Amino acid sequence: MKKLLFIFLLSGFFSISFAQETPKIGDILQINEPKAQTYHHIDFPKPNILIKRGTVTGYKSVYGTTVVVSKIETNKDGSTYVILKRKDDTKFFGYLSKVKANYSKSIASGELSIP
């Protein structure tokens, strides 16, 4: 009986962890503050480009932003990229409507999270 309960718990754990690795169109994610100064797995423009355009001076405007997965791309090497749009349909930094991100690496690094 204990073994059966243990098997059910493990299978539930693996199904939950597998569900986080496979994004679906329409999934809602949240952009978090990066551990370093820039985002490594979300393709935002570098800070010097943002300053030259005169839009903002940093990434603080995207911290805590809720985004929706609008497209999923899988490369030949097996990495999954998602195209993200803001949930409120405004633009990132005033000029980007879509942003590309490596799904598994950005979730693992904490740049994206599932609310």
C-alpha positions as CSV (number, residue, x, y, z in Angstrom):
1,M,0.0,0.0,0.0
2,K,2.8,2.4,0.8
3,K,4.5,1.6,-2.5
4,L,1.3,2.4,-4.4
5,L,0.9,5.7,-2.6
6,F,4.5,6.5,-3.3
7,I,4.1,5.7,-7.0
8,F,1.0,8.0,-7.3
9,L,2.9,10.9,-5.6
10,L,5.8,10.5,-7.9
11,S,3.7,10.3,-11.0
12,G,1.8,13.5,-9.9
13,F,5.1,15.3,-9.3
14,F,6.4,14.3,-12.7
15,S,3.2,15.4,-14.5
16,I,3.3,18.8,-12.8
17,S,7.0,19.3,-13.7
18,F,6.4,18.1,-17.3
19,A,3.5,20.6,-17.6
20,Q,5.8,23.5,-16.9
21,E,8.2,22.4,-19.6
22,T,5.6,22.5,-22.4
23,P,4.1,25.9,-23.1
24,K,0.8,26.3,-24.9
25,I,-0.6,29.3,-26.8
26,G,-2.5,31.5,-24.5
27,D,-0.5,30.6,-21.3
28,I,-0.1,33.6,-19.0
29,L,3.4,34.3,-17.6
30,Q,5.0,37.1,-15.6
31,I,8.2,38.9,-16.3
32,N,10.4,39.1,-13.2
33,E,13.4,41.2,-12.3
34,P,16.6,39.6,-13.7
35,K,19.3,38.3,-11.4
36,A,22.0,40.2,-13.4
37,Q,21.7,43.7,-14.9
38,T,20.2,42.5,-18.2
39,Y,17.9,39.7,-19.4
40,H,19.8,36.8,-20.8
41,H,17.0,34.5,-22.1
42,I,14.4,37.2,-23.1
43,D,15.4,39.1,-26.2
44,F,14.9,42.7,-24.9
45,P,17.1,45.4,-26.4
46,K,20.2,46.3,-24.6
47,P,20.0,49.3,-22.2
48,N,22.2,51.5,-24.4
49,I,19.7,51.1,-27.3
50,L,16.8,52.0,-25.0
51,I,18.7,55.1,-23.8
52,K,19.5,56.2,-27.4
53,R,15.8,55.8,-28.4
54,G,14.9,58.0,-25.4
55,T,12.1,55.6,-24.3
56,V,13.3,54.5,-20.9
57,T,16.6,54.2,-19.0
58,G,16.2,50.6,-17.9
59,Y,14.1,47.5,-17.5
60,K,12.1,48.6,-14.5
61,S,9.1,49.3,-16.7
62,V,8.7,45.5,-17.5
63,Y,9.2,44.1,-13.9
64,G,6.0,42.3,-13.0
65,T,4.4,42.6,-16.4
66,T,1.9,39.9,-17.3
67,V,2.4,38.5,-20.8
68,V,0.6,35.9,-23.0
69,V,2.3,33.3,-25.2
70,S,1.2,34.0,-28.7
71,K,3.4,31.6,-30.7
72,I,5.7,28.7,-30.0
73,E,8.8,27.8,-32.0
74,T,11.0,24.7,-31.5
75,N,14.5,24.7,-32.9
76,K,16.4,21.7,-34.4
77,D,18.4,21.3,-31.1
78,G,15.2,20.9,-29.1
79,S,15.0,24.3,-27.4
80,T,11.6,25.9,-27.2
81,Y,11.2,29.6,-27.9
82,V,8.0,31.5,-27.2
83,I,6.8,34.8,-28.6
84,L,5.3,36.9,-25.9
85,K,2.8,39.8,-26.0
86,R,1.7,42.0,-23.2
87,K,-1.7,41.0,-21.8
88,D,-2.9,44.6,-21.9
89,D,-1.9,45.0,-25.6
90,T,0.5,47.9,-25.0
91,K,4.0,47.8,-26.3
92,F,7.3,47.0,-24.5
93,F,9.3,50.2,-24.1
94,G,6.9,52.0,-26.3
95,Y,7.9,50.3,-29.6
96,L,8.1,46.5,-29.3
97,S,4.8,44.6,-29.6
98,K,6.4,41.1,-29.4
99,V,9.4,39.7,-27.6
100,K,11.0,36.3,-28.1
101,A,12.2,34.2,-25.1
102,N,13.8,30.8,-24.5
103,Y,11.1,29.2,-22.4
104,S,12.9,26.6,-20.4
105,K,16.0,28.7,-19.6
106,S,14.0,31.8,-18.7
107,I,11.8,29.8,-16.3
108,A,14.8,28.1,-14.8
109,S,16.7,31.4,-14.3
110,G,13.6,33.2,-12.8
111,E,13.3,35.8,-15.6
112,L,9.8,34.4,-16.4
113,S,7.4,32.7,-13.9
114,I,4.1,31.1,-14.0
115,P,1.7,33.1,-11.8
